[in-house]
């Protein structure tokens, strides 16, 4: 078992917790080393009660590795029982600490606990997130999973429709595209499932629209449907599968709308609501970025926040050699995607950022490269808004930008 290094023996009681699915590995240490032998406690209330008996009435700092969702239950309960006594560590921090202790390539739960103790003695770690921010982060993660499930389902519906009525669902750029979320898309899918790919009448198409479908639009799709090739021999089986996928598609969209309503309420109750004042940045983008950024006190400067998103370029310096590479891609992809979404919205709708984008295009930066460059300015702006809680003003931002010469 890895022992505690000498420099870790000069503060009070530290409880290191390495979470697992069924049980958590626990070390209770003081300045003299381990108070008792390491134990594995159940991840239930029984385990928490056992931990309290191990610690007793002593003041303690609890260091826990933030591993997926395995730590959340104990984190919430410990914060409720001992407010302010919890410190969270990312798995990457634990790996780095094991490297400092000389055990980087020898991972065990006990070595992870030793690394957590060492990190805590150095004053590292972050406090438990505010419950509102944690709830918003969970809603953002849930919505992301729903969207990831919706994307392949949308493509599968187009494939199924094209199999039942070849050529009806043309991709963008090859005639009028079929938007499955629109009343037209709902009507076409419903008719394809009901008539096994055979062309519907104008009345049938309009009756299944589930919304406003003009006669001109309905006529266009009926006339486009008629010259399509005949459905395949197994059209009835395909239509039955299509009907079930259509139900799943609509259910997913309703679920996403439901989560959007939750995000609107959670964002309004947090300091991240100020991000919704940005042009082109609605509730979803503002909540996604705020969930991974708040509390803003975690980031003393905008540069540190930008670096945490992973969009800052990697650099290499040695003696007189200095190189800058592609983006570092550190941090969470969700955090990075949220900032890129904000940069895209600002580039489309904020006059000051539209001018920035035009300047970047004139310098030869287009596409993703231009959006990454915009994201750096967007990150600085978001940090300022979250710090001051002042809504965005395009003229004030543009004036300040020009005063700084940026």
C-alpha positions as a Markdown table, in Angstrom:
| # | Residue | x | y | z |
|---|---|---|---|---|
| 1 | Unk | 0.0 | 0.0 | 0.0 |
| 2 | Unk | 1.3 | 3.5 | -0.8 |
| 3 | Unk | 2.3 | 5.5 | 2.2 |
| 4 | Unk | 1.7 | 9.2 | 2.7 |
| 5 | Unk | 4.6 | 11.5 | 1.7 |
| 6 | Unk | 6.2 | 13.6 | 4.4 |
| 7 | Unk | 4.9 | 16.9 | 3.1 |
| 8 | Unk | 1.3 | 15.7 | 3.6 |
| 9 | Unk | 1.5 | 15.3 | 7.3 |
| 10 | Unk | 1.0 | 18.9 | 8.6 |
| 11 | Unk | -2.8 | 19.5 | 8.6 |
| 12 | Unk | -5.9 | 18.1 | 10.2 |
| 13 | Unk | -8.2 | 15.1 | 9.4 |
| 14 | Unk | -8.7 | 14.4 | 5.8 |
| 15 | Unk | -11.1 | 11.7 | 4.5 |
| 16 | Unk | -10.3 | 10.5 | 1.0 |
| 17 | Unk | -13.1 | 8.8 | -1.0 |
| 18 | Unk | -12.6 | 6.9 | -4.2 |
| 19 | Unk | -16.1 | 6.2 | -5.5 |
| 20 | Unk | -17.3 | 2.9 | -7.0 |
| 21 | Unk | -20.6 | 1.5 | -8.2 |
| 22 | Unk | -21.4 | -0.6 | -5.2 |
| 23 | Unk | -18.9 | 0.6 | -2.6 |
| 24 | Unk | -16.5 | 3.5 | -2.0 |
| 25 | Unk | -12.9 | 3.1 | -0.9 |
| 26 | Unk | -12.2 | 5.3 | 2.1 |
| 27 | Unk | -9.1 | 6.6 | 3.9 |
| 28 | Unk | -9.3 | 8.5 | 7.1 |
| 29 | Unk | -6.0 | 10.3 | 7.8 |
| 30 | Unk | -4.6 | 12.9 | 10.2 |
| 31 | Unk | -1.1 | 14.4 | 10.5 |
| 32 | Unk | 0.3 | 11.1 | 11.9 |
| 33 | Unk | -1.0 | 9.1 | 8.9 |
| 34 | Unk | -3.9 | 6.6 | 8.7 |
| 35 | Unk | -6.3 | 6.8 | 11.6 |
| 36 | Unk | -7.6 | 3.3 | 10.8 |
| 37 | Unk | -7.1 | 0.7 | 8.1 |
| 38 | Unk | -8.6 | 1.6 | 4.7 |
| 39 | Unk | -12.2 | 0.4 | 4.4 |
| 40 | Unk | -14.7 | -0.1 | 1.6 |
| 41 | Unk | -18.2 | 1.2 | 2.5 |
| 42 | Unk | -21.5 | 0.6 | 0.7 |
| 43 | Unk | -22.6 | 3.5 | -1.5 |
| 44 | Unk | -25.9 | 3.6 | 0.4 |
| 45 | Unk | -27.0 | 5.4 | 3.6 |
| 46 | Unk | -25.4 | 2.6 | 5.6 |
| 47 | Unk | -22.0 | 3.6 | 4.1 |
| 48 | Unk | -22.5 | 7.2 | 5.0 |
| 49 | Unk | -23.4 | 6.3 | 8.6 |
| 50 | Unk | -20.3 | 4.1 | 8.8 |
| 51 | Unk | -18.2 | 7.0 | 7.5 |
| 52 | Unk | -19.6 | 9.3 | 10.2 |
| 53 | Unk | -18.7 | 6.7 | 12.9 |
| 54 | Unk | -15.1 | 6.5 | 11.5 |
| 55 | Unk | -14.7 | 10.3 | 11.6 |
| 56 | Unk | -16.5 | 10.7 | 14.9 |
| 57 | Unk | -17.0 | 14.3 | 16.1 |
| 58 | Unk | -13.7 | 15.6 | 14.6 |
| 59 | Unk | -13.6 | 18.4 | 12.1 |
| 60 | Unk | -12.7 | 16.9 | 8.7 |
| 61 | Unk | -12.2 | 17.7 | 5.1 |
| 62 | Unk | -13.7 | 15.2 | 2.6 |
| 63 | Unk | -11.8 | 14.7 | -0.7 |
| 64 | Unk | -13.8 | 12.8 | -3.3 |
| 65 | Unk | -13.0 | 12.1 | -6.9 |
| 66 | Unk | -15.7 | 13.3 | -9.3 |
| 67 | Unk | -16.2 | 10.2 | -11.4 |
| 68 | Unk | -19.2 | 10.4 | -13.7 |
| 69 | Unk | -22.3 | 10.2 | -11.5 |
| 70 | Unk | -20.9 | 7.7 | -9.0 |
| 71 | Unk | -19.9 | 10.4 | -6.5 |
| 72 | Unk | -23.1 | 12.5 | -6.7 |
| 73 | Unk | -25.2 | 10.8 | -4.0 |
| 74 | Unk | -22.4 | 10.9 | -1.4 |
| 75 | Unk | -21.5 | 14.4 | -2.4 |
| 76 | Unk | -25.0 | 15.7 | -1.8 |
| 77 | Unk | -25.4 | 13.9 | 1.5 |
| 78 | Unk | -22.0 | 15.0 | 2.8 |
| 79 | Unk | -22.7 | 18.6 | 1.8 |
| 80 | Unk | -26.0 | 18.4 | 3.6 |
| 81 | Unk | -24.5 | 17.0 | 6.8 |
| 82 | Unk | -21.2 | 18.9 | 6.8 |
| 83 | Unk | -21.6 | 22.1 | 4.7 |
| 84 | Unk | -18.4 | 23.4 | 3.2 |
| 85 | Unk | -16.3 | 20.4 | 4.2 |
| 86 | Unk | -16.2 | 18.8 | 0.7 |
| 87 | Unk | -13.6 | 19.1 | -1.9 |
| 88 | Unk | -14.0 | 17.7 | -5.5 |
| 89 | Unk | -11.2 | 16.5 | -7.7 |
| 90 | Unk | -11.2 | 15.5 | -11.4 |
| 91 | Unk | -9.8 | 12.1 | -12.4 |
| 92 | Unk | -7.1 | 13.9 | -14.3 |
| 93 | Unk | -6.0 | 15.6 | -11.1 |
| 94 | Unk | -5.8 | 12.2 | -9.4 |
| 95 | Unk | -3.7 | 10.8 | -12.2 |
| 96 | Unk | -1.3 | 13.8 | -12.1 |
| 97 | Unk | -1.0 | 13.4 | -8.3 |
| 98 | Unk | -0.2 | 9.7 | -8.7 |
| 99 | Unk | 2.5 | 10.7 | -11.1 |
| 100 | Unk | 4.0 | 13.0 | -8.5 |
| 101 | Unk | 3.9 | 10.2 | -5.9 |
| 102 | Unk | 5.7 | 7.9 | -8.3 |
| 103 | Unk | 2.7 | 5.5 | -8.9 |
| 104 | Unk | 1.2 | 6.9 | -12.1 |
| 105 | Unk | 1.1 | 3.5 | -13.9 |
| 106 | Unk | 0.1 | 1.5 | -10.8 |
| 107 | Unk | -3.5 | 2.4 | -10.3 |
| 108 | Unk | -5.4 | 1.0 | -7.3 |
| 109 | Unk | -8.2 | 2.4 | -5.2 |
| 110 | Unk | -5.8 | 2.9 | -2.3 |
| 111 | Unk | -3.3 | 4.7 | -4.4 |
| 112 | Unk | -6.1 | 7.0 | -5.7 |
| 113 | Unk | -7.0 | 7.7 | -2.0 |
| 114 | Unk | -3.3 | 8.5 | -1.3 |
| 115 | Unk | -3.3 | 10.9 | -4.2 |
| 116 | Unk | -6.5 | 12.6 | -3.0 |
| 117 | Unk | -5.0 | 13.1 | 0.5 |
| 118 | Unk | -1.8 | 14.6 | -1.1 |
| 119 | Unk | -3.8 | 17.0 | -3.2 |
| 120 | Unk | -5.9 | 18.1 | -0.3 |
| 121 | Unk | -2.9 | 18.8 | 1.8 |
| 122 | Unk | -1.7 | 21.1 | -1.0 |
| 123 | Unk | -4.9 | 23.1 | -0.8 |
| 124 | Unk | -6.2 | 21.8 | -4.1 |
| 125 | Unk | -9.8 | 20.8 | -5.0 |
| 126 | Unk | -13.0 | 22.8 | -5.5 |
| 127 | Unk | -16.0 | 23.0 | -3.3 |
| 128 | Unk | -19.2 | 21.2 | -4.1 |
| 129 | Unk | -21.3 | 22.9 | -6.7 |
| 130 | Unk | -24.4 | 24.9 | -5.8 |
| 131 | Unk | -27.5 | 22.6 | -6.0 |
| 132 | Unk | -29.1 | 24.9 | -8.6 |
| 133 | Unk | -26.0 | 24.7 | -10.9 |
| 134 | Unk | -25.8 | 21.0 | -10.4 |
| 135 | Unk | -29.5 | 20.6 | -11.3 |
| 136 | Unk | -28.9 | 22.7 | -14.4 |
| 137 | Unk | -25.9 | 20.7 | -15.4 |
| 138 | Unk | -27.9 | 17.4 | -15.0 |
| 139 | Unk | -30.7 | 18.9 | -17.2 |
| 140 | Unk | -28.2 | 20.0 | -19.8 |
| 141 | Unk | -26.6 | 16.6 | -19.9 |
| 142 | Unk | -30.0 | 14.9 | -20.2 |
| 143 | Unk | -31.0 | 17.2 | -23.1 |
| 144 | Unk | -27.7 | 16.5 | -24.9 |
| 145 | Unk | -28.4 | 12.7 | -24.7 |
| 146 | Unk | -31.9 | 13.2 | -26.1 |
| 147 | Unk | -30.5 | 15.3 | -29.0 |
| 148 | Unk | -27.9 | 12.7 | -29.7 |
| 149 | Unk | -30.6 | 10.1 | -29.9 |
| 150 | Unk | -32.8 | 12.3 | -32.2 |
| 151 | Unk | -30.1 | 12.9 | -34.9 |
| 152 | Unk | -29.7 | 9.2 | -36.1 |
| 153 | Unk | -33.5 | 8.7 | -35.7 |
| 154 | Unk | -34.1 | 11.6 | -38.1 |
| 155 | Unk | -31.8 | 10.1 | -40.6 |
| 156 | Unk | -33.4 | 6.7 | -40.3 |
| 157 | Unk | -36.8 | 8.2 | -41.0 |
| 158 | Unk | -35.5 | 9.8 | -44.2 |
| 159 | Unk | -34.1 | 6.4 | -45.2 |
| 160 | Unk | -37.3 | 4.6 | -44.5 |
| 161 | Unk | -39.3 | 7.2 | -46.3 |
| 162 | Unk | -37.0 | 6.9 | -49.3 |
| 163 | Unk | -37.4 | 3.2 | -49.3 |
| 164 | Unk | -41.2 | 3.4 | -49.4 |
| 165 | Unk | -41.3 | 6.3 | -51.9 |
| 166 | Unk | -38.0 | 6.5 | -53.7 |
| 167 | Unk | -37.0 | 10.1 | -54.5 |
| 168 | Unk | -39.7 | 11.7 | -52.3 |
| 169 | Unk | -37.4 | 12.8 | -49.5 |
| 170 | Unk | -34.7 | 14.7 | -51.3 |
| 171 | Unk | -31.6 | 16.0 | -49.4 |
| 172 | Unk | -31.0 | 19.7 | -49.1 |
| 173 | Unk | -29.6 | 21.1 | -52.4 |
| 174 | Unk | -31.5 | 18.6 | -54.5 |
| 175 | Unk | -34.9 | 20.3 | -54.6 |
| 176 | Unk | -37.2 | 21.2 | -51.8 |
| 177 | Unk | -36.1 | 19.4 | -48.6 |
| 178 | Unk | -38.6 | 17.8 | -46.3 |
| 179 | Unk | -38.4 | 19.1 | -42.7 |
| 180 | Unk | -39.6 | 16.3 | -40.5 |
| 181 | Unk | -40.5 | 18.7 | -37.6 |
| 182 | Unk | -42.8 | 20.8 | -39.8 |
| 183 | Unk | -46.5 | 20.1 | -40.4 |
| 184 | Unk | -45.5 | 19.0 | -43.9 |
| 185 | Unk | -43.1 | 16.5 | -42.6 |
| 186 | Unk | -45.6 | 15.1 | -40.1 |
| 187 | Unk | -48.2 | 14.8 | -42.8 |
| 188 | Unk | -45.8 | 13.0 | -45.3 |
| 189 | Unk | -44.6 | 10.6 | -42.7 |
| 190 | Unk | -48.1 | 9.8 | -41.5 |
| 191 | Unk | -49.4 | 9.1 | -45.0 |
| 192 | Unk | -46.3 | 7.0 | -45.9 |
| 193 | Unk | -47.0 | 4.8 | -42.8 |
| 194 | Unk | -50.8 | 4.7 | -43.4 |
| 195 | Unk | -50.7 | 3.9 | -47.1 |
| 196 | Unk | -47.5 | 1.8 | -47.2 |
| 197 | Unk | -45.7 | 4.3 | -49.5 |
| 198 | Unk | -48.6 | 4.8 | -52.0 |
| 199 | Unk | -49.4 | 8.4 | -52.9 |
| 200 | Unk | -52.1 | 10.0 | -50.8 |
| 201 | Unk | -54.9 | 12.2 | -51.9 |
| 202 | Unk | -54.7 | 16.0 | -51.2 |
| 203 | Unk | -57.3 | 15.7 | -48.5 |
| 204 | Unk | -55.5 | 12.8 | -46.7 |
| 205 | Unk | -52.3 | 14.8 | -46.7 |
| 206 | Unk | -53.8 | 17.9 | -45.2 |
| 207 | Unk | -55.8 | 15.9 | -42.7 |
| 208 | Unk | -52.7 | 14.4 | -41.2 |
| 209 | Unk | -50.6 | 17.6 | -41.1 |
| 210 | Unk | -51.2 | 18.3 | -37.3 |
| 211 | Unk | -50.9 | 22.0 | -38.2 |
| 212 | Unk | -51.4 | 24.4 | -40.9 |
| 213 | Unk | -50.6 | 23.0 | -44.4 |
| 214 | Unk | -51.6 | 25.2 | -47.3 |
| 215 | Unk | -53.2 | 23.8 | -50.4 |
| 216 | Unk | -50.3 | 24.8 | -52.6 |
| 217 | Unk | -47.8 | 23.0 | -50.4 |
| 218 | Unk | -49.9 | 19.9 | -50.1 |
| 219 | Unk | -50.4 | 19.9 | -53.9 |
| 220 | Unk | -46.6 | 20.1 | -54.4 |
| 221 | Unk | -45.9 | 17.0 | -52.3 |
| 222 | Unk | -48.8 | 15.0 | -53.8 |
| 223 | Unk | -47.6 | 15.8 | -57.3 |
| 224 | Unk | -44.0 | 15.0 | -56.3 |
| 225 | Unk | -45.2 | 11.7 | -54.8 |
| 226 | Unk | -47.1 | 10.4 | -57.8 |
| 227 | Unk | -44.2 | 9.7 | -60.2 |
| 228 | Unk | -42.2 | 7.9 | -57.5 |
| 229 | Unk | -41.4 | 4.3 | -58.1 |
| 230 | Unk | -43.7 | 1.7 | -56.6 |
| 231 | Unk | -43.1 | 0.6 | -53.0 |
| 232 | Unk | -41.1 | -2.6 | -52.4 |
| 233 | Unk | -42.8 | -5.9 | -51.8 |
| 234 | Unk | -42.4 | -5.7 | -48.0 |
| 235 | Unk | -43.9 | -2.2 | -47.9 |
| 236 | Unk | -46.5 | -3.2 | -45.3 |
| 237 | Unk | -43.7 | -4.4 | -42.9 |
| 238 | Unk | -41.7 | -1.3 | -43.6 |
| 239 | Unk | -44.7 | 1.0 | -43.0 |
| 240 | Unk | -45.4 | -0.6 | -39.6 |
| 241 | Unk | -41.7 | 0.0 | -38.6 |
| 242 | Unk | -42.0 | 3.5 | -39.9 |
| 243 | Unk | -45.1 | 4.2 | -37.8 |
| 244 | Unk | -43.3 | 3.1 | -34.6 |
| 245 | Unk | -40.2 | 5.2 | -35.4 |
| 246 | Unk | -42.5 | 8.2 | -36.1 |
| 247 | Unk | -44.0 | 7.8 | -32.6 |
| 248 | Unk | -40.5 | 7.6 | -31.1 |
| 249 | Unk | -39.4 | 10.7 | -33.0 |
| 250 | Unk | -42.3 | 12.8 | -31.8 |
| 251 | Unk | -41.9 | 11.5 | -28.2 |
| 252 | Unk | -38.2 | 12.5 | -28.3 |
| 253 | Unk | -39.1 | 16.0 | -29.5 |
| 254 | Unk | -41.7 | 16.4 | -26.8 |
| 255 | Unk | -39.1 | 15.2 | -24.2 |
| 256 | Unk | -36.6 | 17.8 | -25.5 |
| 257 | Unk | -39.3 | 20.5 | -25.3 |
| 258 | Unk | -40.1 | 19.4 | -21.7 |
| 259 | Unk | -36.4 | 19.7 | -20.7 |
| 260 | Unk | -36.1 | 23.1 | -22.4 |
| 261 | Unk | -38.9 | 24.3 | -20.1 |
| 262 | Unk | -37.0 | 23.0 | -17.1 |
| 263 | Unk | -33.8 | 24.7 | -18.3 |
| 264 | Unk | -35.6 | 28.0 | -18.6 |
| 265 | Unk | -36.7 | 27.9 | -15.0 |
| 266 | Unk | -33.3 | 26.7 | -13.7 |
| 267 | Unk | -31.5 | 29.4 | -15.8 |
| 268 | Unk | -33.8 | 32.1 | -14.5 |
| 269 | Unk | -32.9 | 31.2 | -10.9 |
| 270 | Unk | -29.1 | 31.3 | -11.5 |
| 271 | Unk | -26.6 | 34.0 | -12.2 |
| 272 | Unk | -26.3 | 32.6 | -15.7 |
| 273 | Unk | -29.6 | 34.2 | -16.8 |
| 274 | Unk | -27.6 | 37.2 | -17.9 |
| 275 | Unk | -26.2 | 35.2 | -20.8 |
| 276 | Unk | -29.7 | 35.1 | -22.4 |
| 277 | Unk | -29.3 | 38.8 | -23.1 |
| 278 | Unk | -26.8 | 38.0 | -25.8 |
| 279 | Unk | -28.1 | 38.2 | -29.4 |
| 280 | Unk | -28.6 | 34.7 | -30.9 |
| 281 | Unk | -28.1 | 33.0 | -27.5 |
| 282 | Unk | -31.3 | 31.6 | -26.2 |
| 283 | Unk | -32.1 | 29.6 | -23.1 |
| 284 | Unk | -30.4 | 26.3 | -24.3 |
| 285 | Unk | -27.1 | 27.8 | -25.3 |
| 286 | Unk | -26.9 | 30.1 | -22.2 |
| 287 | Unk | -27.8 | 27.2 | -19.8 |
| 288 | Unk | -25.3 | 24.8 | -21.5 |
| 289 | Unk | -22.4 | 27.3 | -21.0 |
| 290 | Unk | -23.5 | 28.5 | -17.5 |
| 291 | Unk | -23.9 | 24.9 | -16.2 |
| 292 | Unk | -20.2 | 24.2 | -16.9 |
| 293 | Unk | -18.9 | 27.6 | -16.0 |
| 294 | Unk | -20.6 | 28.6 | -12.8 |
| 295 | Unk | -19.7 | 29.7 | -10.2 |
| 296 | Unk | -17.7 | 32.3 | -12.1 |
| 297 | Unk | -15.4 | 32.6 | -9.1 |
| 298 | Unk | -13.7 | 29.4 | -10.2 |
| 299 | Unk | -12.1 | 31.3 | -13.1 |
| 300 | Unk | -10.1 | 34.4 | -11.9 |
| 301 | Unk | -9.5 | 35.5 | -15.5 |
| 302 | Unk | -11.2 | 35.0 | -18.9 |
| 303 | Unk | -8.1 | 33.4 | -20.2 |
| 304 | Unk | -8.3 | 30.6 | -17.6 |
| 305 | Unk | -12.0 | 30.0 | -18.5 |
| 306 | Unk | -11.1 | 29.9 | -22.2 |
| 307 | Unk | -8.3 | 27.5 | -21.5 |
| 308 | Unk | -10.6 | 25.2 | -19.5 |
| 309 | Unk | -12.9 | 24.9 | -22.5 |
| 310 | Unk | -10.0 | 23.4 | -24.6 |
| 311 | Unk | -10.2 | 25.9 | -27.4 |
| 312 | Unk | -7.0 | 27.6 | -26.5 |
| 313 | Unk | -4.1 | 26.6 | -28.8 |
| 314 | Unk | -1.6 | 24.1 | -27.5 |
| 315 | Unk | 1.9 | 25.6 | -27.1 |
| 316 | Unk | 5.4 | 24.2 | -26.8 |
| 317 | Unk | 8.4 | 26.3 | -25.5 |
| 318 | Unk | 11.9 | 25.0 | -25.0 |
| 319 | Unk | 14.9 | 27.4 | -25.0 |
| 320 | Unk | 14.5 | 29.4 | -28.2 |
| 321 | Unk | 12.0 | 27.0 | -29.7 |
| 322 | Unk | 8.3 | 28.2 | -29.5 |
| 323 | Unk | 5.5 | 26.5 | -31.3 |
| 324 | Unk | 1.7 | 26.9 | -31.3 |
| 325 | Unk | -0.4 | 24.0 | -32.3 |
| 326 | Unk | -4.1 | 23.2 | -32.8 |
| 327 | Unk | -6.6 | 23.7 | -30.0 |
| 328 | Unk | -5.7 | 21.8 | -26.8 |
| 329 | Unk | -9.1 | 20.0 | -26.5 |
| 330 | Unk | -8.7 | 19.9 | -22.7 |
| 331 | Unk | -11.7 | 20.0 | -20.5 |
| 332 | Unk | -15.2 | 18.8 | -21.3 |
| 333 | Unk | -16.4 | 18.6 | -24.9 |
| 334 | Unk | -19.8 | 19.8 | -23.7 |
| 335 | Unk | -18.3 | 23.0 | -22.3 |
| 336 | Unk | -16.4 | 23.5 | -25.6 |
| 337 | Unk | -19.5 | 22.9 | -27.7 |
| 338 | Unk | -21.5 | 25.4 | -25.6 |
| 339 | Unk | -19.0 | 28.1 | -26.2 |
| 340 | Unk | -18.8 | 27.4 | -29.9 |
| 341 | Unk | -22.6 | 27.6 | -30.0 |
| 342 | Unk | -22.6 | 31.0 | -28.3 |
| 343 | Unk | -19.9 | 32.2 | -30.8 |
| 344 | Unk | -22.0 | 31.1 | -33.7 |
| 345 | Unk | -25.1 | 32.9 | -32.4 |
| 346 | Unk | -23.2 | 36.1 | -31.8 |
| 347 | Unk | -21.6 | 35.9 | -35.2 |
| 348 | Unk | -25.1 | 35.6 | -36.8 |
| 349 | Unk | -27.0 | 38.2 | -34.7 |
| 350 | Unk | -24.7 | 40.6 | -32.9 |
| 351 | Unk | -23.6 | 43.6 | -35.0 |
| 352 | Unk | -20.2 | 43.9 | -33.2 |
| 353 | Unk | -19.5 | 40.2 | -33.7 |
| 354 | Unk | -20.6 | 40.3 | -37.3 |
| 355 | Unk | -18.0 | 43.0 | -37.9 |
| 356 | Unk | -15.4 | 40.8 | -36.2 |
| 357 | Unk | -16.3 | 37.9 | -38.4 |
| 358 | Unk | -16.0 | 40.1 | -41.5 |
| 359 | Unk | -12.5 | 41.2 | -40.3 |
| 360 | Unk | -11.5 | 37.5 | -39.8 |
| 361 | Unk | -12.8 | 36.5 | -43.2 |
| 362 | Unk | -10.8 | 39.4 | -44.8 |
| 363 | Unk | -7.7 | 38.0 | -43.1 |
| 364 | Unk | -8.4 | 34.5 | -44.6 |
| 365 | Unk | -10.0 | 32.9 | -41.6 |
| 366 | Unk | -13.3 | 31.2 | -42.5 |
| 367 | Unk | -15.4 | 28.3 | -41.2 |
| 368 | Unk | -14.4 | 26.6 | -38.0 |
| 369 | Unk | -11.2 | 28.7 | -37.7 |
| 370 | Unk | -13.2 | 31.9 | -37.7 |
| 371 | Unk | -15.7 | 30.5 | -35.1 |
| 372 | Unk | -12.8 | 29.5 | -32.8 |
| 373 | Unk | -11.4 | 33.0 | -33.1 |
| 374 | Unk | -14.8 | 34.4 | -32.3 |
| 375 | Unk | -15.2 | 32.0 | -29.4 |
| 376 | Unk | -12.2 | 33.6 | -27.7 |
| 377 | Unk | -13.9 | 37.0 | -27.7 |
| 378 | Unk | -17.2 | 35.4 | -26.8 |
| 379 | Unk | -15.6 | 33.7 | -23.8 |
| 380 | Unk | -14.1 | 37.0 | -22.6 |
| 381 | Unk | -17.6 | 38.7 | -23.0 |
| 382 | Unk | -19.4 | 35.8 | -21.2 |
| 383 | Unk | -16.9 | 36.0 | -18.3 |
| 384 | Unk | -17.5 | 39.7 | -18.0 |
| 385 | Unk | -21.3 | 39.4 | -18.0 |
| 386 | Unk | -21.3 | 36.6 | -15.4 |
| 387 | Unk | -18.9 | 38.6 | -13.2 |
| 388 | Unk | -20.7 | 42.0 | -13.4 |
| 389 | Unk | -24.3 | 40.7 | -14.0 |
| 390 | Unk | -24.8 | 43.5 | -16.5 |
| 391 | Unk | -26.9 | 42.6 | -19.6 |
| 392 | Unk | -25.2 | 42.8 | -23.0 |
| 393 | Unk | -25.3 | 46.1 | -24.8 |
| 394 | Unk | -23.9 | 45.9 | -28.4 |
| 395 | Unk | -22.9 | 49.5 | -28.7 |
| 396 | Unk | -21.2 | 49.5 | -25.3 |
| 397 | Unk | -19.3 | 46.4 | -26.2 |
| 398 | Unk | -18.2 | 47.7 | -29.6 |
| 399 | Unk | -17.1 | 51.0 | -28.0 |
| 400 | Unk | -15.1 | 49.2 | -25.4 |
| 401 | Unk | -13.6 | 46.9 | -28.0 |
| 402 | Unk | -12.4 | 49.8 | -30.1 |
| 403 | Unk | -11.1 | 51.7 | -27.0 |
| 404 | Unk | -8.9 | 48.6 | -26.2 |
| 405 | Unk | -7.8 | 48.4 | -29.8 |
| 406 | Unk | -9.1 | 44.9 | -30.3 |
